[in-house]
Amino acid sequence: MERYQRQTMLPEIGLQGQQRLAKARVLVVGAGGLGATLLPQLAGAGVGFLRVCDDDQVEVHNLHRQTLFTMQDVGQSKAVAARRALNALNPECEVEVLPLRLSASNLDEALRDIDIVVDAADNFAITWQLSDACMNLGLPLISASVLGRQGYAGGFCGGAPGYRALFPQLPSSAANCSTAGVMGPAVATLGAMQAQMTLSVLLGLQPSPLGCMVNCDFVNWRFTQFRFDDAPEPTEPAIPFIDAQMLEAGDCIVELRSDEEAPVSVSDTVHRILPAQLSDWQPPESGRIVLVCASGIRAGRAAQQLKVRGYTDLALIAADYIPAS
């Protein structure tokens, strides 16, 4: 217990709280900028089991904000490199690696035997899928997003409203740190906040971060929070995200990207229809319509257009998202 004596001195933690952390099983989706900060915080605090899901590799341009990695890790799997660093930090923490891109077909595997989920992917399509799954399973979800010098962290599900209750609409753009830039300390701040929220949920500290949103604005130096415990869930059924492995023989697959943007789509049998052409397209009278784009934003907007026209058997594929942090 010498390793944890400074936190077990706190009366709200103590030996009993440390034992709770040792038994905790946490899924962290994303080992990028957010994950690079929150993962060593969780391992250092004595969380007994971490499952790390990330399919990306370490690149030189990651290192200014993903400080868990070094130059020696460049070209290696982020999840594997993270496990090596965490094992060196605290060998008492078991780290399991899932070096894969999280999607609808492998969600069950990722969530197996997990107590809490930390969404550090900073990608709305993944966040919506994780929130839907956590709502169904009763699992808490700690999610964060950061761009430039601004971001937020919030606690969802597990008895609190889900992500869609607070963010029912699609984002206005698919901008992320790979396309719009980000400062490392802003990412680290939000990652540390996710770690604190996660530990607070595992320890049962009150007030709970579930149902709470914290906004960090390093542009205007404003830090605000609000609670959304009573936010109503959307009444309309959510249009599900799927992946290519979940396509069925009778699906009508609509590729919303041009040939130049996506010369190879998710299937050989697709209809190439640009968003501007959708209003003139006559869908089949029956069968599921699967809408495909890079991030899921164009697909989601196209789905809303088709719903207005009376088509309800719809699904979305975010086929080529860029890991954001």
C-alpha positions as CSV (number, residue, x, y, z in Angstrom):
1,M,0.0,0.0,0.0
2,E,3.0,2.3,0.1
3,R,2.4,3.1,-3.5
4,Y,-1.0,4.5,-2.8
5,Q,-0.5,6.0,0.7
6,R,-1.1,9.7,-0.4
7,Q,-4.5,8.9,-1.8
8,T,-5.6,6.4,0.9
9,M,-4.9,9.1,3.5
10,L,-8.1,10.8,2.1
11,P,-11.0,9.7,4.3
12,E,-13.3,9.2,1.3
13,I,-10.9,6.7,-0.1
14,G,-8.9,4.8,2.5
15,L,-8.2,1.1,2.3
16,Q,-11.7,0.2,1.3
17,G,-11.6,2.6,-1.6
18,Q,-8.2,1.4,-2.8
19,Q,-9.5,-2.2,-2.8
20,R,-12.5,-1.1,-5.0
21,L,-10.0,0.5,-7.4
22,A,-8.0,-2.7,-7.5
23,K,-11.1,-4.7,-8.5
24,A,-12.2,-2.2,-11.1
25,R,-12.3,-3.1,-14.8
26,V,-12.1,-0.1,-17.2
27,L,-12.4,0.1,-20.9
28,V,-10.5,3.1,-22.5
29,V,-11.3,3.7,-26.2
30,G,-8.4,5.7,-27.6
31,A,-4.8,5.9,-26.6
32,G,-4.1,9.2,-28.3
33,G,-3.9,12.6,-26.6
34,L,-6.7,12.1,-24.1
35,G,-5.7,8.5,-23.5
36,A,-2.0,9.3,-23.1
37,T,-2.9,11.4,-20.1
38,L,-5.7,9.5,-18.5
39,L,-4.2,6.0,-18.8
40,P,-1.2,6.6,-16.6
41,Q,-3.4,8.5,-14.1
42,L,-5.7,5.4,-13.8
43,A,-2.8,2.9,-13.7
44,G,-1.0,5.1,-11.1
45,A,-4.1,5.3,-8.9
46,G,-4.3,1.5,-8.8
47,V,-7.1,0.6,-11.1
48,G,-6.7,-3.2,-11.4
49,F,-7.6,-3.8,-15.1
50,L,-7.4,-1.6,-18.1
51,R,-8.6,-2.6,-21.6
52,V,-7.1,-0.3,-24.2
53,C,-8.7,-0.1,-27.6
54,D,-6.9,1.7,-30.4
55,D,-5.9,0.7,-34.0
56,D,-3.6,3.6,-34.7
57,Q,0.2,3.8,-34.7
58,V,2.5,6.3,-33.0
59,E,3.7,9.0,-35.4
60,V,6.2,11.9,-34.8
61,H,3.5,14.5,-35.0
62,N,1.6,12.8,-32.1
63,L,4.4,13.4,-29.6
64,H,3.7,17.0,-28.7
65,R,0.5,16.0,-27.0
66,Q,0.7,12.2,-26.6
67,T,3.4,12.3,-23.9
68,L,3.0,8.7,-22.9
69,F,5.1,7.8,-26.0
70,T,8.7,8.5,-27.0
71,M,10.6,8.6,-30.2
72,Q,11.4,4.9,-29.8
73,D,7.6,4.2,-30.1
74,V,7.2,5.8,-33.5
75,G,5.7,3.3,-36.0
76,Q,4.5,1.0,-33.2
77,S,0.9,0.3,-32.1
78,K,-0.3,2.9,-29.7
79,A,-2.2,0.4,-27.7
80,V,0.9,-1.9,-27.4
81,A,3.2,1.0,-26.6
82,A,0.7,2.3,-24.0
83,R,0.7,-1.2,-22.3
84,R,4.5,-1.2,-22.2
85,A,4.6,2.2,-20.6
86,L,1.8,1.4,-18.1
87,N,3.5,-1.9,-17.1
88,A,6.6,0.1,-16.3
89,L,4.7,2.6,-14.3
90,N,2.6,0.1,-12.3
91,P,3.1,-3.7,-12.8
92,E,0.1,-4.3,-10.4
93,C,-2.2,-2.9,-13.1
94,E,-3.2,-5.5,-15.7
95,V,-3.4,-4.0,-19.2
96,E,-5.2,-5.8,-22.0
97,V,-4.8,-4.5,-25.6
98,L,-7.3,-4.5,-28.4
99,P,-5.4,-3.0,-31.3
100,L,-8.4,-2.6,-33.5
101,R,-10.8,0.1,-34.7
102,L,-13.9,0.1,-32.5
103,S,-17.0,-0.5,-34.5
104,A,-20.5,-1.9,-34.1
105,S,-19.4,-5.5,-34.8
106,N,-16.8,-5.6,-32.0
107,L,-18.5,-3.5,-29.4
108,D,-19.6,-6.6,-27.4
109,E,-16.0,-7.9,-27.2
110,A,-14.7,-4.5,-26.0
111,L,-17.4,-4.1,-23.4
112,R,-17.2,-7.7,-22.0
113,D,-16.8,-7.7,-18.2
114,I,-16.3,-4.0,-17.9
115,D,-17.4,-1.7,-15.0
116,I,-17.0,1.7,-16.7
117,V,-16.1,3.0,-20.2
118,V,-13.9,6.0,-20.9
119,D,-14.4,7.5,-24.4
120,A,-11.1,9.1,-25.4
121,A,-11.6,8.6,-29.2
122,D,-12.9,12.1,-29.7
123,N,-15.1,11.0,-32.6
124,F,-18.9,11.5,-32.5
125,A,-19.8,8.3,-34.3
126,I,-17.9,6.2,-31.8
127,T,-19.3,8.3,-28.9
128,W,-22.9,7.7,-30.0
129,Q,-22.3,4.0,-30.4
130,L,-20.6,3.7,-27.0
131,S,-23.4,5.8,-25.3
132,D,-26.2,3.6,-26.9
133,A,-24.4,0.4,-25.7
134,C,-23.7,1.8,-22.2
135,M,-27.4,2.9,-21.9
136,N,-28.5,-0.7,-22.7
137,L,-26.0,-2.3,-20.3
138,G,-26.3,0.3,-17.5
139,L,-22.6,1.1,-17.7
140,P,-21.2,4.6,-16.9
141,L,-19.5,6.5,-19.7
142,I,-17.0,9.2,-19.3
143,S,-16.5,11.1,-22.6
144,A,-14.4,14.1,-23.6
145,S,-13.7,16.1,-26.7
146,V,-11.1,18.8,-27.4
147,L,-10.2,21.0,-30.4
148,G,-7.8,23.9,-30.5
149,R,-7.8,25.3,-27.0
150,Q,-11.3,24.3,-26.0
151,G,-13.0,21.1,-24.9
152,Y,-15.4,19.4,-22.5
153,A,-15.6,16.3,-20.3
154,G,-18.9,14.7,-19.2
155,G,-20.4,11.7,-17.4
156,F,-23.2,9.8,-19.2
157,C,-25.3,6.7,-18.7
158,G,-25.0,4.5,-15.7
159,G,-28.2,6.0,-14.3
160,A,-27.6,9.4,-15.9
161,P,-28.9,10.6,-19.3
162,G,-27.0,9.3,-22.4
163,Y,-24.9,11.3,-24.8
164,R,-27.8,11.7,-27.3
165,A,-29.9,13.5,-24.5
166,L,-27.3,16.3,-24.4
167,F,-26.2,16.1,-28.1
168,P,-29.2,15.0,-30.1
169,Q,-28.0,16.6,-33.3
170,L,-25.1,15.9,-35.6
171,P,-22.1,18.1,-35.2
172,S,-21.8,20.9,-37.8
173,S,-18.5,19.5,-39.1
174,A,-16.1,16.6,-38.8
175,A,-13.2,18.9,-37.8
176,N,-10.7,17.3,-35.4
177,C,-7.2,17.9,-34.2
178,S,-5.8,16.2,-37.4
179,T,-7.6,18.7,-39.6
180,A,-7.9,21.8,-37.4
181,G,-5.1,21.6,-34.8
182,V,-4.9,21.3,-31.0
183,M,-2.7,22.4,-28.1
184,G,-1.2,19.6,-26.0
185,P,-1.9,21.1,-22.5
186,A,-5.6,21.5,-23.5
187,V,-5.8,17.8,-24.4
188,A,-3.9,16.8,-21.2
189,T,-6.3,18.9,-19.0
190,L,-9.4,17.1,-20.5
191,G,-7.7,13.7,-20.2
192,A,-6.8,14.3,-16.5
193,M,-10.4,15.4,-16.0
194,Q,-11.7,12.2,-17.5
195,A,-9.4,10.2,-15.2
196,Q,-10.7,12.1,-12.1
197,M,-14.3,11.5,-13.2
198,T,-13.6,7.8,-13.7
199,L,-12.0,7.4,-10.3
200,S,-14.8,9.3,-8.7
201,V,-17.4,7.0,-10.2
202,L,-15.5,3.9,-9.2
203,L,-15.1,5.2,-5.7
204,G,-18.7,6.3,-5.4
205,L,-17.8,9.9,-4.5
206,Q,-20.5,12.5,-4.3
207,P,-21.7,14.5,-6.0
208,S,-21.3,12.1,-8.9
209,P,-19.7,13.3,-12.2
210,L,-22.5,11.3,-14.0
211,G,-24.9,13.8,-15.3
212,C,-22.3,16.6,-15.1
213,M,-20.6,18.4,-18.0
214,V,-17.4,20.5,-17.5
215,N,-16.4,23.0,-20.2
216,C,-12.8,24.2,-20.5
217,D,-12.1,27.3,-22.6
218,F,-8.4,28.2,-22.7
219,V,-9.1,30.9,-25.3
220,N,-11.1,33.1,-22.9
221,W,-9.9,31.4,-19.7
222,R,-13.4,30.2,-18.6
223,F,-14.2,27.0,-16.8
224,T,-17.9,26.2,-16.4
225,Q,-20.0,23.3,-15.5
226,F,-23.6,22.3,-15.5
227,R,-25.7,19.3,-14.5
228,F,-28.1,17.6,-16.9
229,D,-29.5,14.9,-14.6
230,D,-33.1,15.5,-15.9
231,A,-32.3,15.9,-19.6
232,P,-34.9,13.9,-21.6
233,E,-33.8,11.1,-23.9
234,P,-34.8,11.5,-27.6
235,T,-38.2,10.0,-28.3
236,E,-37.4,8.9,-31.8
237,P,-35.4,5.6,-32.2
238,A,-31.8,6.3,-33.1
239,I,-30.6,5.5,-36.5
240,P,-27.9,2.9,-35.8
241,F,-24.3,2.9,-36.9
242,I,-23.1,-0.4,-38.4
243,D,-19.9,-1.5,-40.1
244,A,-19.1,-3.3,-43.3
245,Q,-19.2,-6.7,-41.6
246,M,-22.9,-6.1,-40.7
247,L,-24.1,-5.5,-44.2
248,E,-26.8,-7.9,-45.4
249,A,-27.6,-9.3,-48.8
250,G,-30.8,-7.2,-49.2
251,D,-29.2,-3.9,-48.2
252,C,-29.4,-0.9,-50.6
253,I,-26.0,0.7,-50.0
254,V,-25.6,4.4,-50.8
255,E,-22.1,5.8,-51.1
256,L,-22.3,9.5,-50.5
257,R,-18.6,10.1,-51.3
258,S,-17.4,10.8,-54.8
259,D,-15.1,8.4,-56.8
260,E,-12.2,10.7,-56.1
261,E,-12.8,10.8,-52.4
262,A,-13.5,7.1,-52.0
263,P,-12.5,5.0,-55.1
264,V,-13.1,1.9,-53.1
265,S,-16.3,1.7,-51.0
266,V,-17.5,-0.7,-48.3
267,S,-19.0,-3.0,-50.9
268,D,-18.8,-3.7,-54.6
269,T,-22.5,-3.2,-55.0
270,V,-23.2,0.5,-54.1
271,H,-25.2,3.4,-55.5
272,R,-23.0,6.4,-55.9
273,I,-25.2,9.3,-55.0
274,L,-23.8,12.7,-53.9
275,P,-25.7,14.5,-51.1
276,A,-26.9,17.1,-53.6
277,Q,-28.5,14.4,-55.8
278,L,-30.3,12.7,-53.0
279,S,-33.6,14.6,-53.4
280,D,-33.9,13.3,-57.0
281,W,-33.1,9.7,-56.1
282,Q,-35.9,7.1,-55.8
283,P,-35.1,4.5,-53.1
284,P,-36.3,1.0,-53.3
285,E,-39.8,0.3,-51.8
286,S,-38.5,-2.2,-49.3
287,G,-35.3,-3.2,-47.6
288,R,-32.7,-1.4,-45.5
289,I,-31.0,1.7,-46.8
290,V,-27.4,1.9,-45.6
291,L,-25.8,5.4,-46.0
292,V,-22.0,5.6,-46.2
293,C,-19.6,8.6,-45.8
294,A,-16.3,9.2,-44.1
295,S,-17.3,10.6,-40.7
296,G,-21.0,9.7,-40.6
297,I,-22.1,13.4,-40.8
298,R,-23.2,13.3,-44.4
299,A,-24.8,9.9,-43.9
300,G,-26.7,11.2,-40.8
301,R,-28.0,14.2,-42.7
302,A,-29.0,12.0,-45.7
303,A,-30.9,9.7,-43.3
304,Q,-32.9,12.6,-41.9
305,Q,-33.9,13.6,-45.4
306,L,-35.0,10.1,-46.2
307,K,-37.0,9.9,-42.9
308,V,-38.9,12.9,-43.9
309,R,-39.8,11.1,-47.1
310,G,-41.1,8.1,-45.1
311,Y,-38.1,5.7,-45.1
312,T,-37.4,4.4,-41.7
313,D,-35.3,1.2,-42.2
314,L,-32.0,3.0,-42.2
315,A,-28.4,2.5,-41.0
316,L,-25.2,4.6,-41.1
317,I,-21.6,3.7,-41.8
318,A,-18.7,6.0,-40.9
319,A,-16.2,4.4,-43.2
320,D,-13.0,6.4,-42.9
321,Y,-12.9,8.4,-39.7
322,I,-9.5,9.9,-38.7
323,P,-8.5,9.3,-35.1
324,A,-8.8,12.8,-33.6
325,S,-6.5,12.9,-30.6
